Amino acid sequence: MHILCDGGIFIALDRQLTKQDHNRNLFFNSIHEMFWGFGIAFHSSYAIIPLFLKELDAPIIIISSIAGIFVVGSSIPQIITAFVGRNIRNMKFSVIVAHGCILPPILLAGFVFIQTGLTGSAGWMFYFSCYILFTLGLGIVFPLWADFLDTVHLADKRGQFFGISFLFNCMAGLLGGITVKKLLSSSIVFPVNFGYGLIIYAVSIACATSLFIFYRTTTNVRHSDSKSLTDFFGEIRQILKRDHNFRNYIFSRILLTVNYPAISLYAVYAQDKLNFAMSEAGTFTIIFMSVAGLSGYATGKFGDRFGHKHAMVLVFLSYLGALVSALLATSILHAYIIFVFLGLGMGGWLTSAMSLIYEFAGDRDKKIYFALTDSLTAPFVLLSIILTGICVPLYGMEIVFIGIGIFLVLGILSLVFITKDPKVVHTKFESTPLV
C-alpha cells in the first residue's frame, strides 16, 4: 500500500471505503447539497428564470429554452472533459477547481443587475449570455463530479446516498423559497432584487464546493488512466456498438427530451392564464422543494430495492401529471398542483438519473457514460426547443403541451418495455478497441 497522507487531500492509492467513511461522506454531502439547495432557489429553471425573462420581455423561444439550454450547454464540453479527466491524478482537487468555472458568469450577472438595473432587450440578452457560459462551466464540472462521487459512497447504498443528500438539498431549498418570496415582494426594485439573488446563489456554490475537502475517498490520488485520443474514441464506439441496453435507454431519453421546454413554460403559462404576482415564484419554489426532497429520498430507496429504471418511470409519470395539471388549471390552487407534480418528477430525477449512469457503467469509466448520455440527447433537446419556439406563437401553448404529452407517453412506454434495468441486465464486454 502506498500511503501519501492520512486524513487530508492525499490518501492511500488502494484504500477501500468503509461504512464509517460512507456515513461521514453522506454527512458532508448532505451539507454540501443544503448549500446548493438554498442557492438554486434563487435561480430555478422551472420558476425564477422563466418569470424573470418574461418580465424582461424575452421572446418565448428564449424562455422555453432555459431547461433545455442547461442540458445542451453542459453537454458540449463533457466528452473533452471525460478524456482530459483520465489524466487527472488528484480527483478531489480537480473537482474543486472545476466548480470555479461556474462562478464568474453568475457573479458578473448579479453585480451588473444590482449596479445598472439593466432591463429590456439588453437585460435578457446579457443574462442569457451569462446563463450559456454558466451551463458550459457545468459541462466541465459534471463528468469530474460524477467520477469523484463514485469514490465517496458504497455501491449497495447508492440510492440511499443520493436520496438523503437530495432530501437535505430540498429542505434547504424550502428555506430558500421562503427567502425568495420575501426578496421578490420587498421594496427592492426589479431587476436589482434578481441580482441579489444571483449573488446569494454564487456564495452558496462557493460554500458547498469548499466542503469537498473533508470527504474521504477510495482514490483521491490515483495512477493516471492515460489513453490516446484514438483509444478513447475507440472505447466510445465500443460502448455504443455493444451496450445495446444503454442504446435503448438513450432512445427512451431522446423521446423524453420534449419535457425540457415544458418545464420552463409552466410558470409563464400559469401566470398568463391566472394573472398572479411574480412573488408567487417563491411559493412555487417552496412547494417544489418540499415535495422534491421527499421524492428524492423515496425514489432512492425505491430504486435500491426495485431498480432505478422503474424509479425513472415513476419520475416521468410525475412529469406527465404536471403537464395535465397545467392544461386543466383554472385557479392558483391548480398552479400549486403543477409544482407538486414537478417536484415529484425533478426530485426523483436527480436520484434515479445519477444512479442509472453508475449502473450502466458498472466497472467501466463513469465519465464516458455520463458524457455520452448528455451529448447524445442534447441535439434532440435543442430540436425540441426550436420546435417549441416556432409552434407556440402559431398554435398556442395548449396544443404544444398536448404534443409534448404524446411524446412523454411514448418515452415512458419505451422505458417500460424496451429498456431493461441495468442492475438486472448488465452488458459485459472487454475494454478492447474495435477493429
C-alpha positions as CSV (number, residue, x, y, z in Angstrom):
1,M,0.0,0.0,0.0
2,H,1.3,3.4,-1.0
3,I,0.3,6.0,1.7
4,L,0.7,9.6,0.7
5,C,-1.1,11.4,3.5
6,D,-3.6,10.4,6.2
7,G,-6.8,12.4,6.7
8,G,-6.1,15.1,4.2
9,I,-6.4,15.6,0.5
10,F,-3.9,12.8,-0.3
11,I,-4.6,9.3,0.9
12,A,-3.8,5.7,0.1
13,L,-3.9,4.7,-3.6
14,D,-5.6,1.4,-2.8
15,R,-7.7,2.5,0.2
16,Q,-11.1,0.8,0.5
17,L,-14.1,2.8,1.5
18,T,-15.6,1.7,4.9
19,K,-19.1,2.1,6.1
20,Q,-17.8,4.8,8.5
21,D,-16.3,6.6,5.6
22,H,-19.6,6.3,3.7
23,N,-21.5,7.8,6.6
24,R,-19.0,10.6,7.0
25,N,-19.2,11.5,3.3
26,L,-23.0,11.3,3.5
27,F,-22.9,13.8,6.3
28,F,-20.7,16.3,4.4
29,N,-22.5,15.6,1.1
30,S,-25.8,16.5,2.8
31,I,-24.5,19.8,4.0
32,H,-23.0,20.4,0.5
33,E,-26.4,19.8,-1.0
34,M,-28.0,22.1,1.5
35,F,-25.9,25.0,0.3
36,W,-26.8,24.1,-3.3
37,G,-30.5,23.7,-2.5
38,F,-30.7,27.1,-0.7
39,G,-28.8,28.8,-3.5
40,I,-30.6,27.3,-6.5
41,A,-33.9,28.5,-5.1
42,F,-32.8,31.9,-6.4
43,H,-32.0,30.6,-9.9
44,S,-34.5,27.8,-10.7
45,S,-35.2,26.8,-14.3
46,Y,-38.8,26.0,-13.5
47,A,-39.9,29.3,-11.9
48,I,-37.5,32.1,-11.2
49,I,-35.6,32.3,-14.5
50,P,-38.7,32.0,-16.8
51,L,-40.6,34.6,-14.9
52,F,-37.5,36.9,-14.8
53,L,-37.1,36.6,-18.5
54,K,-40.8,37.2,-19.1
55,E,-40.5,40.4,-17.0
56,L,-37.7,41.4,-19.3
57,D,-39.9,40.8,-22.4
58,A,-37.7,38.0,-23.7
59,P,-39.1,36.0,-26.7
60,I,-41.0,32.8,-25.9
61,I,-38.3,30.7,-27.6
62,I,-35.7,32.1,-25.1
63,I,-38.0,31.5,-22.1
64,S,-38.9,27.9,-23.2
65,S,-35.2,27.1,-23.8
66,I,-33.9,27.6,-20.3
67,A,-34.2,24.0,-19.0
68,G,-33.1,22.6,-22.4
69,I,-30.1,25.0,-22.8
70,F,-29.0,23.7,-19.4
71,V,-28.6,20.2,-21.0
72,V,-27.3,21.4,-24.3
73,G,-24.7,23.8,-22.9
74,S,-23.5,21.4,-20.3
75,S,-23.2,18.6,-22.8
76,I,-20.8,20.5,-25.1
77,P,-17.6,20.2,-23.0
78,Q,-18.4,16.8,-21.5
79,I,-16.7,14.5,-23.9
80,I,-13.5,16.5,-23.8
81,T,-13.7,16.7,-20.0
82,A,-14.1,13.0,-19.8
83,F,-11.0,12.4,-21.9
84,V,-8.9,15.0,-20.0
85,G,-10.2,13.6,-16.7
86,R,-8.3,10.4,-17.3
87,N,-5.0,12.2,-16.9
88,I,-6.0,13.9,-13.7
89,R,-4.4,12.3,-10.7
90,N,-5.9,14.3,-7.8
91,M,-9.7,13.9,-8.2
92,K,-10.7,16.0,-5.2
93,F,-8.5,18.9,-6.2
94,S,-9.8,18.7,-9.8
95,V,-13.5,18.8,-8.8
96,I,-13.0,21.8,-6.6
97,V,-11.1,23.7,-9.3
98,A,-13.8,22.7,-11.9
99,H,-16.5,24.3,-9.7
100,G,-14.6,27.6,-10.1
101,C,-15.7,27.7,-13.7
102,I,-19.3,28.3,-12.9
103,L,-18.9,31.2,-10.5
104,P,-17.7,34.1,-12.8
105,P,-20.9,34.3,-15.0
106,I,-23.2,34.2,-12.0
107,L,-21.2,36.8,-10.1
108,L,-21.0,39.0,-13.2
109,A,-24.7,38.9,-13.9
110,G,-25.5,39.6,-10.2
111,F,-23.3,42.6,-10.0
112,V,-24.4,44.1,-13.3
113,F,-28.1,43.9,-12.4
114,I,-27.5,45.3,-9.0
115,Q,-25.3,48.2,-10.3
116,T,-27.1,49.1,-13.5
117,G,-30.7,47.8,-13.2
118,L,-30.5,46.5,-16.8
119,T,-33.9,45.8,-18.4
120,G,-35.5,45.2,-21.8
121,S,-33.7,43.6,-24.7
122,A,-30.3,44.4,-23.3
123,G,-31.2,42.9,-20.0
124,W,-32.4,39.5,-21.3
125,M,-29.6,39.2,-23.9
126,F,-26.9,39.9,-21.3
127,Y,-28.4,37.4,-18.8
128,F,-28.9,34.8,-21.4
129,S,-25.3,35.1,-22.5
130,C,-24.2,34.6,-18.8
131,Y,-26.5,31.7,-18.5
132,I,-25.0,29.9,-21.5
133,L,-21.5,30.5,-20.1
134,F,-22.7,29.0,-16.8
135,T,-24.1,25.9,-18.5
136,L,-20.8,25.4,-20.3
137,G,-19.0,25.6,-17.0
138,L,-21.3,22.9,-15.7
139,G,-20.2,20.7,-18.6
140,I,-16.7,20.8,-17.2
141,V,-17.9,20.0,-13.7
142,F,-20.4,17.2,-14.3
143,P,-18.1,14.3,-15.5
144,L,-15.4,15.1,-12.9
145,W,-18.1,15.4,-10.2
146,A,-19.7,12.1,-11.2
147,D,-16.3,10.3,-11.2
148,F,-15.4,11.9,-7.8
149,L,-18.8,10.9,-6.2
150,D,-18.2,7.3,-7.3
151,T,-15.3,7.2,-4.9
152,V,-17.2,8.5,-1.8
153,H,-20.1,6.1,-1.4
154,L,-20.7,2.3,-1.2
155,A,-22.4,0.9,-4.3
156,D,-25.1,-1.0,-2.4
157,K,-26.1,2.2,-0.7
158,R,-26.0,4.4,-3.7
159,G,-29.7,5.2,-3.9
160,Q,-29.8,6.0,-0.2
161,F,-26.7,8.2,-0.5
162,F,-28.2,10.3,-3.3
163,G,-31.7,10.2,-1.9
164,I,-30.7,11.5,1.6
165,S,-28.4,14.1,0.1
166,F,-31.1,15.5,-2.2
167,L,-33.6,15.4,0.6
168,F,-31.3,17.9,2.5
169,N,-30.9,19.8,-0.7
170,C,-34.7,20.3,-0.9
171,M,-35.1,21.1,2.8
172,A,-32.6,24.0,2.4
173,G,-34.4,24.9,-0.8
174,L,-37.6,25.3,1.2
175,L,-35.9,27.9,3.3
176,G,-34.5,29.4,0.0
177,G,-38.0,29.6,-1.4
178,I,-39.3,31.5,1.6
179,T,-36.3,33.9,1.3
180,V,-37.0,34.3,-2.5
181,K,-40.7,35.2,-1.8
182,K,-39.6,37.8,0.7
183,L,-37.0,39.2,-1.7
184,L,-39.4,39.5,-4.6
185,S,-42.1,41.1,-2.5
186,S,-39.7,43.5,-0.8
187,S,-39.2,47.2,-1.7
188,I,-36.0,46.3,-3.7
189,V,-36.9,47.1,-7.3
190,F,-36.7,44.8,-10.3
191,P,-34.2,43.6,-11.5
192,V,-31.9,44.6,-8.6
193,N,-33.7,42.0,-6.5
194,F,-32.9,39.3,-9.0
195,G,-29.2,40.5,-9.0
196,Y,-29.1,40.0,-5.2
197,G,-30.5,36.5,-5.7
198,L,-27.7,35.7,-8.1
199,I,-25.0,36.8,-5.6
200,I,-26.6,34.6,-2.9
201,Y,-26.5,31.7,-5.4
202,A,-22.8,32.2,-6.1
203,V,-21.9,32.4,-2.4
204,S,-23.9,29.2,-1.8
205,I,-22.0,27.4,-4.6
206,A,-18.6,28.5,-3.1
207,C,-19.6,27.3,0.4
208,A,-20.8,24.0,-1.0
209,T,-17.6,23.4,-3.0
210,S,-15.3,24.0,0.0
211,L,-16.8,21.0,1.8
212,F,-15.3,18.6,-0.7
213,I,-12.1,19.0,1.2
214,F,-13.5,16.9,4.1
215,Y,-14.6,13.9,2.0
216,R,-12.8,10.6,2.3
217,T,-12.5,8.7,-0.9
218,T,-11.1,5.4,-2.3
219,T,-8.9,7.0,-4.8
220,N,-8.3,10.7,-4.1
221,V,-4.9,10.4,-5.8
222,R,-4.7,7.7,-8.4
223,H,-2.4,6.4,-11.1
224,S,-3.1,8.0,-14.4
225,D,-5.6,6.2,-16.6
226,S,-4.0,7.8,-19.7
227,K,-5.0,6.7,-23.2
228,S,-4.6,8.3,-26.6
229,L,-7.5,10.2,-28.1
230,T,-7.8,7.3,-30.7
231,D,-8.2,4.8,-27.9
232,F,-10.6,7.0,-26.1
233,F,-13.0,7.4,-29.1
234,G,-12.5,3.7,-29.8
235,E,-13.9,2.9,-26.3
236,I,-16.8,5.2,-27.0
237,R,-17.6,3.4,-30.3
238,Q,-17.3,0.1,-28.4
239,I,-19.9,1.2,-25.8
240,L,-22.3,2.4,-28.5
241,K,-21.9,-0.7,-30.6
242,R,-22.0,-3.4,-27.9
243,D,-24.0,-1.9,-25.0
244,H,-27.5,-2.5,-26.5
245,N,-29.4,-1.7,-23.3
246,F,-27.6,1.6,-22.9
247,R,-28.6,2.4,-26.5
248,N,-32.2,1.6,-25.7
249,Y,-32.0,3.9,-22.7
250,I,-30.7,6.7,-24.9
251,F,-33.5,6.2,-27.3
252,S,-36.0,6.5,-24.5
253,R,-34.3,9.6,-23.2
254,I,-34.4,11.1,-26.7
255,L,-38.2,10.7,-26.8
256,L,-38.4,12.3,-23.4
257,T,-36.4,15.4,-24.3
258,V,-39.6,17.2,-25.2
259,N,-40.1,17.6,-21.4
260,Y,-37.4,20.3,-21.1
261,P,-39.3,23.2,-22.9
262,A,-42.4,22.3,-20.9
263,I,-40.5,22.6,-17.5
264,S,-39.6,26.2,-18.4
265,L,-43.0,27.2,-19.6
266,Y,-45.3,26.0,-16.8
267,A,-44.8,29.1,-14.6
268,V,-45.2,31.5,-17.6
269,Y,-48.3,29.7,-18.9
270,A,-49.9,29.7,-15.5
271,Q,-49.2,33.4,-15.0
272,D,-50.7,34.2,-18.4
273,K,-53.7,32.1,-17.6
274,L,-54.2,33.1,-13.9
275,N,-52.5,36.5,-13.7
276,F,-50.8,36.1,-10.3
277,A,-48.0,38.2,-8.9
278,M,-44.3,37.4,-9.6
279,S,-43.7,36.8,-5.9
280,E,-45.7,33.6,-6.3
281,A,-42.5,32.2,-7.8
282,G,-41.3,31.9,-4.2
283,T,-44.4,29.9,-3.3
284,F,-43.8,27.6,-6.3
285,T,-40.2,27.1,-5.1
286,I,-41.4,26.3,-1.5
287,I,-43.9,23.7,-2.8
288,F,-41.4,22.3,-5.3
289,M,-38.6,21.9,-2.8
290,S,-40.9,20.4,-0.1
291,V,-42.1,17.7,-2.5
292,A,-38.8,17.2,-4.3
293,G,-37.0,16.4,-1.1
294,L,-39.4,13.6,-0.1
295,S,-39.4,12.4,-3.7
296,G,-35.6,12.2,-4.0
297,Y,-35.4,10.2,-0.8
298,A,-38.3,7.9,-1.6
299,T,-37.0,7.4,-5.2
300,G,-33.6,6.4,-3.9
301,K,-35.0,3.8,-1.5
302,F,-37.4,2.5,-4.2
303,G,-34.6,2.3,-6.8
304,D,-32.3,0.4,-4.5
305,R,-35.0,-2.2,-3.9
306,F,-36.8,-2.4,-7.2
307,G,-34.4,-0.9,-9.7
308,H,-33.7,2.7,-10.7
309,K,-35.1,2.2,-14.2
310,H,-38.5,1.6,-12.6
311,A,-38.0,4.7,-10.4
312,M,-37.3,6.6,-13.6
313,V,-40.7,5.5,-15.0
314,L,-42.4,7.0,-11.9
315,V,-40.4,10.2,-12.4
316,F,-41.8,10.7,-15.9
317,L,-45.3,9.8,-14.9
318,S,-45.0,12.7,-12.4
319,Y,-43.8,15.0,-15.3
320,L,-46.9,13.9,-17.2
321,G,-49.0,14.7,-14.2
322,A,-47.5,18.3,-14.2
323,L,-48.4,18.7,-17.8
324,V,-52.0,17.5,-17.4
325,S,-52.4,19.8,-14.3
326,A,-51.2,22.8,-16.4
327,L,-53.7,22.1,-19.1
328,L,-56.6,21.8,-16.6
329,A,-55.5,24.7,-14.3
330,T,-58.3,27.3,-13.5
331,S,-57.1,28.6,-10.1
332,I,-53.9,29.3,-8.2
333,L,-54.5,26.1,-6.3
334,H,-54.2,24.2,-9.6
335,A,-51.0,26.1,-10.3
336,Y,-49.6,24.8,-7.0
337,I,-50.5,21.3,-8.0
338,I,-48.4,21.7,-11.2
339,F,-45.4,22.2,-8.9
340,V,-46.3,19.3,-6.7
341,F,-46.0,17.0,-9.7
342,L,-42.9,18.9,-10.9
343,G,-41.3,18.4,-7.5
344,L,-42.1,14.7,-7.6
345,G,-40.5,14.4,-11.0
346,M,-37.4,16.6,-10.7
347,G,-36.7,15.4,-7.1
348,G,-36.8,11.8,-8.2
349,W,-34.9,12.6,-11.4
350,L,-31.8,13.7,-9.5
351,T,-31.6,10.3,-7.7
352,S,-32.6,7.9,-10.4
353,A,-30.7,9.5,-13.3
354,M,-27.4,9.6,-11.3
355,S,-27.9,6.0,-10.1
356,L,-28.7,4.7,-13.6
357,I,-25.5,6.1,-15.0
358,Y,-23.4,4.2,-12.4
359,E,-25.3,1.0,-13.0
360,F,-25.0,1.2,-16.8
361,A,-21.2,1.9,-16.5
362,G,-20.5,-0.8,-14.0
363,D,-16.7,-1.2,-13.8
364,R,-16.2,1.0,-16.9
365,D,-15.4,4.7,-17.0
366,K,-18.4,6.6,-15.4
367,K,-17.3,9.9,-17.0
368,I,-17.8,8.4,-20.5
369,Y,-21.3,7.2,-19.8
370,F,-22.2,10.5,-18.1
371,A,-20.9,12.5,-21.1
372,L,-22.5,10.2,-23.7
373,T,-25.9,10.4,-22.1
374,D,-26.0,14.2,-22.3
375,S,-24.1,14.6,-25.5
376,L,-26.3,12.1,-27.4
377,T,-29.6,13.6,-26.2
378,A,-28.5,17.3,-26.5
379,P,-29.2,17.7,-30.2
380,F,-32.8,16.5,-29.6
381,V,-33.2,18.8,-26.7
382,L,-32.1,21.7,-29.0
383,L,-34.6,20.4,-31.6
384,S,-37.4,20.4,-29.0
385,I,-36.5,24.0,-28.0
386,I,-36.6,25.2,-31.6
387,L,-39.9,23.4,-32.5
388,T,-41.5,24.7,-29.3
389,G,-40.4,28.3,-30.1
390,I,-41.8,28.0,-33.6
391,C,-45.1,26.2,-32.6
392,V,-46.2,28.2,-29.6
393,P,-46.8,31.5,-31.5
394,L,-48.5,29.6,-34.3
395,Y,-50.7,27.1,-32.3
396,G,-50.6,28.3,-28.7
397,M,-49.2,26.6,-25.6
398,E,-52.2,24.2,-25.1
399,I,-51.6,22.5,-28.5
400,V,-47.8,22.3,-27.9
401,F,-48.4,20.8,-24.4
402,I,-50.6,18.2,-25.9
403,G,-47.9,17.3,-28.4
404,I,-45.3,17.1,-25.6
405,G,-47.7,14.8,-23.7
406,I,-47.9,12.4,-26.6
407,F,-44.1,12.1,-26.7
408,L,-43.9,11.7,-22.9
409,V,-46.3,8.7,-23.1
410,L,-44.2,7.2,-25.9
411,G,-41.0,7.7,-23.9
412,I,-42.5,6.2,-20.8
413,L,-43.6,3.1,-22.8
414,S,-40.1,2.8,-24.3
415,L,-38.6,2.9,-20.8
416,V,-41.0,0.2,-19.6
417,F,-40.8,-2.2,-22.5
418,I,-37.6,-1.6,-24.3
419,T,-35.0,-0.5,-21.7
420,K,-34.0,-3.2,-19.2
421,D,-33.0,-2.5,-15.7
422,P,-29.1,-2.4,-15.8
423,K,-29.0,-3.7,-12.3
424,V,-30.5,-7.0,-13.6
425,V,-29.4,-7.0,-17.2
426,H,-25.8,-5.7,-17.4
427,T,-23.9,-5.7,-20.7
428,K,-20.5,-7.2,-20.2
429,F,-17.7,-6.8,-22.8
430,E,-13.9,-6.5,-22.8
431,S,-12.5,-3.0,-22.9
432,T,-10.6,-3.5,-26.2
433,P,-10.7,-1.2,-29.2
434,L,-12.9,-2.2,-32.0
435,V,-11.2,-3.1,-35.3
